[in-house]
Amino acid sequence: MALTLRLLGGLTTGEIARAYLVPEPTIAQRIVRAKRTLTAAQVPFEAPTGAERTARLASVLEVIYLIFNEGYAATAGDDWMRPALCEEALRLGRILAELVPQDAEAHGLVALMELQASRTRARVGPGGEPILLLDQNRARWDRILIQHGLAALARAERLGGALGPYTLQAEIAACHARARTADATDWPRIAALYDALAAVTPSPVVELNRAVALAMAYGPAVGLELVDVLMTEPSLAQYHLLPSVRGDLLARLGRRQEAAVEFEHAASLTRNARERELLLARARESYNSA
């Protein structure tokens, strides 16, 4: 917790509030109460060791990646991205990686964020509209960030041991970064990496991403079979990307009327205005071509 507080010290209360979708006064009150509690209890701030250090470091990595993700794909509001949050998460991640140079996952997280952030300029159109991965102009990807990301990934791999979830996700991002065109993407390798990720951190969201990779590697019918199984998963009932993915796979199979219904359902679940517009546009397109 001490390291978490130390790293979050670089954020303003407003930035933390936006990252967690909590009113800024509430965040400020919680910080004041936490400081008073720690002072009253005379909690010593010391570096943890052993298993305690490992657990705390994992929490810090998670917080940093949550901040990055809220910037990379805002869960709510009028903007598709919030780049300032991505930049702050990257700053914190780089600091952390230098503080714990022998921790492979710290470098894996930095690699993942660098590689994803490299696409920032290509992810948004002139009017602020979202541009999906396969439609992006890869000439606009930041090659310097890609080089930094690949270097951080290589550093994580040199430390040896089994690859952790952040390093595996960085490996996936590296597959995209190395492909000069969407058609050149090594989807079978990405699918295999998702298999490995599912073994390390099994979750319905990982399975959904794995279904997308399998669909790209081996055809939409393969992916749809897995997605249909996930449709009964309670934790994904309000997750807009599940019907969005299903709609995309149905459209690729020529089942456009069904696809339109799924896109409309996804639009009703998202709290991001830009994403809602995109999904409704895809629904209209599917209806018109049905």
C-alpha positions as semicolon CSV with decimal commas, in nm:
position;residue;x (nm);y (nm);z (nm)
1;M;0,000;0,000;0,000
2;A;0,287;0,240;0,073
3;L;0,417;0,202;-0,282
4;T;0,064;0,247;-0,420
5;L;0,022;0,575;-0,229
6;R;0,368;0,688;-0,335
7;L;0,295;0,632;-0,703
8;L;-0,051;0,782;-0,693
9;G;0,103;1,090;-0,537
10;G;0,181;1,201;-0,892
11;L;-0,189;1,231;-0,976
12;T;-0,422;1,513;-0,880
13;T;-0,747;1,427;-0,703
14;G;-0,928;1,528;-1,021
15;E;-0,731;1,282;-1,232
16;I;-0,788;1,000;-0,984
17;A;-1,158;1,086;-0,971
18;R;-1,190;1,078;-1,349
19;A;-1,002;0,749;-1,366
20;Y;-1,247;0,583;-1,127
21;L;-1,559;0,778;-1,227
22;V;-1,604;0,912;-0,873
23;P;-1,678;1,280;-0,791
24;E;-1,361;1,473;-0,711
25;P;-1,481;1,593;-0,364
26;T;-1,544;1,229;-0,271
27;I;-1,188;1,131;-0,369
28;A;-1,047;1,427;-0,174
29;Q;-1,245;1,328;0,138
30;R;-1,129;0,968;0,114
31;I;-0,764;1,074;0,087
32;V;-0,797;1,303;0,392
33;R;-0,965;1,027;0,594
34;A;-0,698;0,776;0,489
35;K;-0,418;1,011;0,596
36;R;-0,585;1,071;0,934
37;T;-0,635;0,699;0,989
38;L;-0,273;0,621;0,905
39;T;-0,147;0,902;1,129
40;A;-0,368;0,798;1,422
41;A;-0,262;0,435;1,393
42;Q;0,103;0,536;1,355
43;V;0,138;0,306;1,056
44;P;0,504;0,286;0,955
45;F;0,582;0,337;0,587
46;E;0,841;0,075;0,507
47;A;0,927;-0,134;0,204
48;P;0,763;-0,477;0,223
49;T;0,955;-0,795;0,150
50;G;0,885;-1,147;0,028
51;A;0,528;-1,253;-0,043
52;E;0,389;-0,927;0,096
53;R;0,599;-0,726;-0,149
54;T;0,483;-0,946;-0,438
55;A;0,117;-0,899;-0,349
56;R;0,151;-0,523;-0,307
57;L;0,344;-0,486;-0,630
58;A;0,071;-0,674;-0,816
59;S;-0,184;-0,426;-0,678
60;V;0,026;-0,130;-0,792
61;L;0,059;-0,275;-1,143
62;E;-0,317;-0,326;-1,155
63;V;-0,391;0,033;-1,050
64;I;-0,153;0,173;-1,310
65;Y;-0,309;-0,037;-1,586
66;L;-0,661;0,063;-1,476
67;I;-0,561;0,427;-1,514
68;F;-0,411;0,358;-1,856
69;N;-0,718;0,169;-1,976
70;E;-0,953;0,447;-1,871
71;G;-0,746;0,680;-2,087
72;Y;-0,713;0,438;-2,377
73;A;-1,084;0,351;-2,400
74;A;-1,293;0,575;-2,177
75;T;-1,577;0,386;-2,011
76;A;-1,805;0,689;-2,012
77;G;-1,833;1,045;-2,137
78;D;-1,812;1,216;-2,474
79;D;-1,454;1,128;-2,568
80;W;-1,329;0,798;-2,709
81;M;-0,987;0,852;-2,547
82;R;-0,838;1,053;-2,260
83;P;-0,468;1,071;-2,356
84;A;-0,360;1,253;-2,040
85;L;-0,445;0,947;-1,832
86;C;-0,245;0,723;-2,069
87;E;0,055;0,953;-2,037
88;E;0,031;0,961;-1,657
89;A;0,001;0,582;-1,636
90;L;0,305;0,546;-1,863
91;R;0,501;0,787;-1,644
92;L;0,413;0,591;-1,330
93;G;0,487;0,260;-1,500
94;R;0,831;0,372;-1,611
95;I;0,913;0,496;-1,261
96;L;0,798;0,166;-1,111
97;A;1,002;-0,040;-1,357
98;E;1,316;0,148;-1,254
99;L;1,233;0,099;-0,884
100;V;1,197;-0,279;-0,931
101;P;1,433;-0,354;-1,221
102;Q;1,429;-0,731;-1,159
103;D;1,051;-0,763;-1,181
104;A;0,959;-0,893;-1,525
105;E;0,592;-0,798;-1,498
106;A;0,674;-0,433;-1,429
107;H;0,864;-0,421;-1,758
108;G;0,589;-0,624;-1,925
109;L;0,332;-0,366;-1,819
110;V;0,546;-0,080;-1,951
111;A;0,587;-0,268;-2,279
112;L;0,213;-0,324;-2,305
113;M;0,129;0,041;-2,241
114;E;0,400;0,170;-2,477
115;L;0,279;-0,055;-2,759
116;Q;-0,086;0,030;-2,709
117;A;-0,015;0,402;-2,672
118;S;0,172;0,394;-3,004
119;R;-0,167;0,371;-3,179
120;T;-0,316;0,682;-3,014
121;R;-0,303;0,915;-3,317
122;A;-0,458;0,651;-3,543
123;R;-0,743;0,559;-3,308
124;V;-0,942;0,881;-3,347
125;G;-1,070;1,046;-3,665
126;P;-1,078;1,421;-3,743
127;G;-1,413;1,459;-3,570
128;G;-1,317;1,255;-3,264
129;E;-1,484;0,941;-3,397
130;P;-1,331;0,601;-3,304
131;I;-1,123;0,414;-3,561
132;L;-1,100;0,042;-3,492
133;L;-0,771;-0,148;-3,506
134;L;-0,812;-0,310;-3,849
135;D;-0,913;0,022;-4,006
136;Q;-0,629;0,231;-3,865
137;N;-0,364;0,400;-4,077
138;R;-0,056;0,226;-3,941
139;A;0,169;0,494;-4,083
140;R;0,033;0,711;-3,799
141;W;0,146;0,466;-3,532
142;D;0,430;0,610;-3,322
143;R;0,740;0,409;-3,420
144;I;0,943;0,549;-3,128
145;L;0,688;0,423;-2,876
146;I;0,687;0,088;-3,056
147;Q;1,067;0,067;-3,028
148;H;1,047;0,154;-2,658
149;G;0,774;-0,104;-2,606
150;L;0,964;-0,380;-2,783
151;A;1,276;-0,295;-2,580
152;A;1,080;-0,316;-2,253
153;L;0,931;-0,648;-2,367
154;A;1,277;-0,785;-2,445
155;R;1,392;-0,671;-2,099
156;A;1,100;-0,858;-1,937
157;E;1,180;-1,173;-2,133
158;R;1,551;-1,160;-2,044
159;L;1,462;-1,181;-1,675
160;G;1,340;-1,536;-1,742
161;G;1,071;-1,741;-1,574
162;A;0,714;-1,802;-1,684
163;L;0,555;-1,510;-1,866
164;G;0,300;-1,322;-1,655
165;P;-0,028;-1,168;-1,777
166;Y;0,113;-0,823;-1,861
167;T;0,407;-0,967;-2,051
168;L;0,176;-1,204;-2,243
169;Q;-0,051;-0,912;-2,335
170;A;0,256;-0,716;-2,442
171;E;0,350;-1,010;-2,667
172;I;0,005;-0,983;-2,826
173;A;0,042;-0,607;-2,872
174;A;0,386;-0,668;-3,026
175;C;0,228;-0,894;-3,290
176;H;0,012;-0,600;-3,399
177;A;0,302;-0,354;-3,379
178;R;0,524;-0,568;-3,602
179;A;0,255;-0,607;-3,871
180;R;0,289;-0,324;-4,122
181;T;-0,062;-0,400;-4,253
182;A;-0,369;-0,555;-4,092
183;D;-0,346;-0,850;-4,332
184;A;0,010;-0,921;-4,217
185;T;-0,099;-0,981;-3,857
186;D;0,006;-1,320;-3,718
187;W;-0,336;-1,418;-3,586
188;P;-0,249;-1,785;-3,515
189;R;0,030;-1,667;-3,283
190;I;-0,206;-1,417;-3,116
191;A;-0,460;-1,698;-3,063
192;A;-0,187;-1,914;-2,908
193;L;-0,084;-1,627;-2,679
194;Y;-0,446;-1,590;-2,566
195;D;-0,446;-1,963;-2,487
196;A;-0,145;-1,901;-2,263
197;L;-0,307;-1,594;-2,108
198;A;-0,625;-1,790;-2,033
199;A;-0,415;-2,050;-1,854
200;V;-0,243;-1,784;-1,639
201;T;-0,543;-1,559;-1,567
202;P;-0,865;-1,736;-1,672
203;S;-1,159;-1,499;-1,710
204;P;-1,461;-1,451;-1,938
205;V;-1,307;-1,132;-2,081
206;V;-0,990;-1,318;-2,178
207;E;-1,209;-1,587;-2,338
208;L;-1,391;-1,320;-2,538
209;N;-1,064;-1,181;-2,669
210;R;-0,947;-1,534;-2,742
211;A;-1,264;-1,590;-2,945
212;V;-1,185;-1,281;-3,155
213;A;-0,831;-1,402;-3,219
214;L;-0,953;-1,749;-3,317
215;A;-1,211;-1,594;-3,549
216;M;-0,942;-1,390;-3,720
217;A;-0,710;-1,691;-3,746
218;Y;-0,955;-1,966;-3,838
219;G;-1,280;-1,801;-3,944
220;P;-1,579;-1,626;-3,783
221;A;-1,773;-1,950;-3,726
222;V;-1,502;-2,074;-3,489
223;G;-1,514;-1,751;-3,289
224;L;-1,893;-1,738;-3,285
225;E;-1,913;-2,085;-3,131
226;L;-1,708;-1,965;-2,834
227;V;-1,893;-1,633;-2,806
228;D;-2,229;-1,812;-2,796
229;V;-2,109;-2,005;-2,492
230;L;-2,016;-1,676;-2,323
231;M;-2,365;-1,535;-2,379
232;T;-2,480;-1,721;-2,065
233;E;-2,193;-1,587;-1,852
234;P;-2,351;-1,371;-1,575
235;S;-2,044;-1,147;-1,536
236;L;-2,073;-1,040;-1,902
237;A;-2,446;-0,967;-1,897
238;Q;-2,388;-0,591;-1,901
239;Y;-2,058;-0,597;-2,090
240;H;-2,119;-0,415;-2,417
241;L;-1,826;-0,574;-2,599
242;L;-1,988;-0,918;-2,587
243;P;-2,282;-0,829;-2,817
244;S;-2,048;-0,603;-3,016
245;V;-1,814;-0,894;-3,091
246;R;-2,107;-1,124;-3,164
247;G;-2,250;-0,865;-3,403
248;D;-1,919;-0,839;-3,586
249;L;-1,892;-1,216;-3,626
250;L;-2,253;-1,246;-3,745
251;A;-2,192;-0,969;-4,001
252;R;-1,886;-1,151;-4,131
253;L;-2,100;-1,463;-4,171
254;G;-2,359;-1,267;-4,371
255;R;-2,622;-1,280;-4,094
256;R;-2,668;-0,905;-4,104
257;Q;-3,015;-0,874;-3,954
258;E;-2,899;-1,060;-3,643
259;A;-2,580;-0,855;-3,641
260;A;-2,777;-0,529;-3,638
261;V;-2,973;-0,643;-3,331
262;E;-2,649;-0,723;-3,149
263;F;-2,496;-0,385;-3,236
264;E;-2,808;-0,208;-3,106
265;H;-2,789;-0,410;-2,785
266;A;-2,422;-0,320;-2,743
267;A;-2,503;0,049;-2,801
268;S;-2,763;0,036;-2,524
269;L;-2,502;-0,096;-2,278
270;T;-2,207;0,137;-2,340
271;R;-2,176;0,462;-2,145
272;N;-1,937;0,618;-2,394
273;A;-2,108;0,850;-2,640
274;R;-1,855;0,801;-2,922
275;E;-1,872;0,426;-2,893
276;R;-2,252;0,437;-2,892
277;E;-2,249;0,636;-3,216
278;L;-2,013;0,384;-3,374
279;L;-2,226;0,086;-3,272
280;L;-2,549;0,246;-3,393
281;A;-2,382;0,329;-3,725
282;R;-2,279;-0,035;-3,759
283;A;-2,636;-0,140;-3,680
284;R;-2,772;0,088;-3,954
285;E;-2,513;-0,043;-4,198
286;S;-2,609;-0,401;-4,119
287;Y;-2,982;-0,330;-4,163
288;N;-2,920;-0,156;-4,494
289;S;-2,714;-0,443;-4,631
290;A;-2,940;-0,720;-4,499
